């Protein structure tokens, strides 16, 4: 007896919605190298942001692969993680609708409240070379699925 093939479809919208539950997203304009930007963050906020190759974002455009680094820090003893994405790689953008932004900062967890966001934004603004920090509304992001790892 021949078995019938069963097709399972992944609902990208549902995956994206679940991923973005309890998150805040910041956009940052700072023409700095990613490692230098993260070093400043680590110094100012006492974090330990480190590049995580396991969640690096790979996109294929124009028959070419582009790799967007992601730095990660999980707050010990709390359910909060910070992710800093490089928005640019070799002339391509992770979120093309925000070409003016160099970095995207995702705070994920139940403790990512407005007060923490405001404190984080103030700290980022104190970094030499940072020109703009703003909170991004999830509704304005056209390519949210590019941030899901």
C-alpha positions in Angstrom: 0.0 0.0 0.0 1.4 3.4 -1.0 1.6 6.0 1.7 0.2 9.4 0.9 2.5 12.4 1.3 1.2 14.8 3.9 2.2 18.4 3.5 2.6 20.5 6.6 2.6 24.3 6.1 4.4 26.6 8.5 2.3 29.7 9.3 5.0 32.4 9.2 2.6 35.0 10.6 1.8 32.9 13.6 5.5 32.2 14.2 6.3 35.9 13.9 3.4 36.9 16.2 4.6 34.4 18.9 8.2 35.6 18.6 7.3 39.2 19.1 5.2 38.6 22.2 6.6 40.6 25.1 9.2 42.5 23.1 10.3 46.0 22.6 12.3 47.1 19.6 14.7 50.0 19.2 16.2 51.4 16.1 19.7 53.0 16.3 21.6 55.2 13.9 25.3 54.9 14.8 28.0 54.6 12.2 30.2 52.4 14.3 31.5 48.9 13.9 29.1 46.4 15.6 31.8 45.1 18.0 32.7 48.7 19.1 29.0 49.6 19.6 28.5 46.5 21.7 31.6 47.2 23.7 30.2 50.6 24.6 26.9 49.0 25.6 28.7 46.5 27.8 30.7 49.2 29.5 27.8 51.6 30.1 25.1 49.1 31.0 27.2 46.4 32.6 26.0 43.8 30.1 28.0 41.1 28.3 26.6 41.3 24.8 28.4 38.7 22.7 28.1 37.7 19.0 26.0 34.5 18.7 26.8 32.7 15.4 24.0 30.2 16.0 21.3 32.9 15.5 23.1 34.9 12.8 20.5 35.9 10.2 21.1 34.8 6.6 19.1 36.2 3.7 19.5 35.4 0.0 19.0 38.2 -2.4 20.1 38.6 -6.0 21.4 35.0 -5.9 23.8 36.0 -3.1 23.9 35.3 0.6 24.0 38.1 3.2 24.8 37.5 6.8 23.6 39.8 9.6 25.3 39.4 13.0 23.3 39.2 16.1 24.7 39.9 19.6 23.0 38.5 22.6 22.8 39.0 26.4 20.5 37.1 28.7 20.0 38.8 32.0 20.9 36.3 34.8 18.1 35.3 37.1 15.5 37.2 35.0 13.4 36.3 32.0 14.8 39.0 29.8 17.2 38.8 26.8 18.7 41.5 24.7 19.5 41.1 21.0 21.4 43.6 18.9 21.1 43.0 15.2 23.3 44.5 12.5 20.9 46.1 10.0 23.5 46.2 7.2 25.8 43.8 5.4 27.6 44.6 2.2 25.1 47.1 0.9 22.0 45.1 1.8 19.6 45.6 4.8 18.0 43.2 7.2 15.0 45.6 7.4 15.1 47.5 4.1 12.3 49.8 5.3 14.8 51.2 7.8 17.9 51.8 5.7 18.9 54.8 7.9 19.3 52.5 10.9 22.6 50.8 11.7 21.4 48.6 14.5 18.2 47.1 15.8 17.9 46.3 19.5 15.3 43.7 20.6 14.3 43.3 24.2 12.5 40.0 24.7 10.9 38.9 27.9 8.2 39.8 30.4 10.3 42.4 32.0 10.8 44.6 29.0 8.7 47.5 30.3 8.5 51.2 29.3 10.8 52.3 32.1 13.5 49.9 31.1 13.2 51.0 27.4 13.6 54.6 28.4 16.6 54.0 30.5 18.2 51.9 27.8 17.5 54.6 25.2 19.1 57.2 27.4 22.2 55.0 27.9 22.5 54.4 24.2 22.3 58.1 23.5 25.3 58.7 25.7 27.6 56.6 23.4 29.9 58.7 21.2 28.8 58.5 17.6 25.2 57.6 18.3 23.0 60.0 16.2 19.5 58.6 16.8 17.6 56.1 19.1 13.9 55.5 18.7 11.4 52.9 19.7 9.9 51.1 16.6 6.3 50.1 16.5 5.8 46.4 15.5 3.1 47.5 13.1 5.6 49.7 11.1 7.9 46.8 10.4 7.2 45.2 7.0 9.8 42.4 7.2 9.4 41.2 10.8 10.1 37.7 9.8 13.7 38.7 9.1 14.3 39.2 12.8 13.0 35.8 13.8 15.8 33.3 14.6 
